[in-house]
Amino acid sequence: MKTITWRRNSNSPINRGKRTDAMEGTEGTQQPHLVLANKLFLLTHSDVDDIEKVRLRDEVMSTVVADDMAPLYETLAASSVLELDQKVLDSMRAKIAEELKKLDEKIADAEENLGESEVREAHLAKSLFYIRIGDKEKALEQLKITEGKTVAVGQRMDLVFYTLQMGFFYMDFDLISRSIDKAKNLFEEGGDWERKNRLKVYEGLYCMSTRNFKKAADLFLDSISTFTTYELFPYDTFIFYTVLASIISLDRVSLKQKVVDAPEILTVIGKIPFLSEFMNSLYECQYKAFFSAFAGITEHIKLDRYLHPHFRFYMREIRTVVYSQFLESYKSVTIEAMAKAFGVTVDFIDLELSRFIAAGKLHCKIDKVAGVLETNRPDAKNALYQATIKQGDFLLNRIQKLSRVIDL
């Protein structure tokens, strides 16, 4: 079984009735529903063996039952992830109906006898209950009602964070995108720096999950020294994402300043298998060591819920970076020398480079007869000159056509 041993997710069931506040994350405490989402992802992963899946299935079932997640249970049973036990389902539905009755009574009592603050808290409790049982549509509807009872910008921001957490649970990128835009609009009305820094991590995770690694790297790097978003993932997981996004997004100088020498990263990176070797061997041009660490890192990416959909893309991008870096030092080099530097066969490197050259990722050509690679790096000044000439010709043609129309 390939496991990500450096993750410190809590495996304990969610305590019923206990409020999980998005703004009260403490170090190492991940939002329980996101822990559950990761287990559900692993349950459907082909690289996870059957014995591990039995354990995961038991843990998922325990969490679902402990939190009366009837709507999610029905969905999982319909997709054959869990076996349907009608008695368990009926019991959960009965508990949900009883709890909703109590919450409605509290809302009615608050509206009749108490102040606006108590009314808001009663509505918020109902929103959190719907989130806890996994009823997405009713949770969003109730959060909207709660927002109507909320005046303070900070409290309205907290509601957006609840929505974002639901978005990441269901991987609903449209909901996440709209919520991030909403949060940014709220910050124009005010808002504290802690919440703004938290939002950067949420947006960074969204960007990484939608293959915008450049923006994700920038947002993550801005949040390294102020990270408190433990409800999403532990700090070591955050560093893992930051390093991976930065390696394929930053140039060597920026990578050295912001990542390789960053004290916040250096204190954690040793706890994450293969990551230190992966980053340092790339920067120090130790390509054989890089490929060795690269093989280990791929296993972590495969088993990561957010990175798995982009596995092939990331593998291509990181190889583009490392091959480009190697070829940067040469005008020409033998294929055999490059294969030796990477610790692979000549046939492998020949096939690899052929694909990247054909895709326009590498600026070189292969002399198969001589067994030599010749680089033909584009001249930036010449490219700018050619682009200017082309745009100038286009502009002159447009002016000539316009003059003819005016003459008529």
FENSUL-V37923 format. One record per residue. N is the residue number from 1. BURIAL is I if it has 24 or more other ideal C-beta (glycine too) atoms within 12 Angstrom, else O. Layout:
BEGIN
n->(N;N)
burial->(BURIAL;BURIAL)
END
This chain:
BEGIN
n->(1;2;3;4;5;6;7;8;9;10;11;12;13;14;15;16;17;18;19;20;21;22;23;24;25;26;27;28;29;30;31;32;33;34;35;36;37;38;39;40;41;42;43;44;45;46;47;48;49;50;51;52;53;54;55;56;57;58;59;60;61;62;63;64;65;66;67;68;69;70;71;72;73;74;75;76;77;78;79;80;81;82;83;84;85;86;87;88;89;90;91;92;93;94;95;96;97;98;99;100;101;102;103;104;105;106;107;108;109;110;111;112;113;114;115;116;117;118;119;120;121;122;123;124;125;126;127;128;129;130;131;132;133;134;135;136;137;138;139;140;141;142;143;144;145;146;147;148;149;150;151;152;153;154;155;156;157;158;159;160;161;162;163;164;165;166;167;168;169;170;171;172;173;174;175;176;177;178;179;180;181;182;183;184;185;186;187;188;189;190;191;192;193;194;195;196;197;198;199;200;201;202;203;204;205;206;207;208;209;210;211;212;213;214;215;216;217;218;219;220;221;222;223;224;225;226;227;228;229;230;231;232;233;234;235;236;237;238;239;240;241;242;243;244;245;246;247;248;249;250;251;252;253;254;255;256;257;258;259;260;261;262;263;264;265;266;267;268;269;270;271;272;273;274;275;276;277;278;279;280;281;282;283;284;285;286;287;288;289;290;291;292;293;294;295;296;297;298;299;300;301;302;303;304;305;306;307;308;309;310;311;312;313;314;315;316;317;318;319;320;321;322;323;324;325;326;327;328;329;330;331;332;333;334;335;336;337;338;339;340;341;342;343;344;345;346;347;348;349;350;351;352;353;354;355;356;357;358;359;360;361;362;363;364;365;366;367;368;369;370;371;372;373;374;375;376;377;378;379;380;381;382;383;384;385;386;387;388;389;390;391;392;393;394;395;396;397;398;399;400;401;402;403;404;405;406;407;408)
burial->(O;O;O;I;O;I;I;O;I;I;O;O;I;I;O;O;O;O;O;I;O;I;I;O;I;O;O;O;I;I;I;I;I;I;I;I;I;I;I;I;I;I;I;O;I;O;I;I;O;O;O;O;I;O;O;I;I;O;I;I;I;O;I;I;I;I;I;I;I;I;I;I;I;I;O;I;I;O;O;O;I;I;O;O;O;O;O;I;I;O;O;I;O;O;I;I;O;O;I;I;O;O;I;O;O;I;I;O;O;I;O;O;O;O;O;O;O;O;I;I;I;I;I;I;I;I;I;I;I;I;I;I;I;I;I;I;O;I;I;I;O;I;I;O;O;I;I;O;I;I;O;O;O;I;I;I;I;I;I;I;I;I;I;I;I;I;I;I;I;I;I;O;O;O;I;I;O;O;I;I;O;I;I;O;O;I;I;O;O;O;I;O;O;I;I;I;I;I;I;I;I;I;I;I;I;I;I;I;I;I;I;I;I;O;I;I;I;I;I;I;I;I;I;I;O;O;I;I;I;I;I;I;I;I;I;I;I;I;I;I;I;I;I;I;I;I;I;I;I;I;O;O;O;O;I;O;O;I;I;I;O;I;O;I;I;O;O;I;I;O;O;I;O;I;I;I;I;I;I;I;I;I;I;O;O;O;I;O;I;I;I;O;I;I;O;I;I;I;I;I;I;I;I;I;I;I;I;I;O;I;I;O;O;I;I;O;I;I;I;I;I;I;I;I;I;I;I;O;O;O;O;O;I;O;I;O;O;I;I;O;I;I;O;I;O;O;O;O;I;I;O;I;I;O;O;I;I;O;O;O;O;I;I;I;O;I;O;O;O;O;O;O;I;O;I;O;O;O;O;O;O;O;O;O;O;O;O;O;O;O;O;O;O;O;O;O;O;O;O;O;O;O;O;O;O;O;O;O)
END
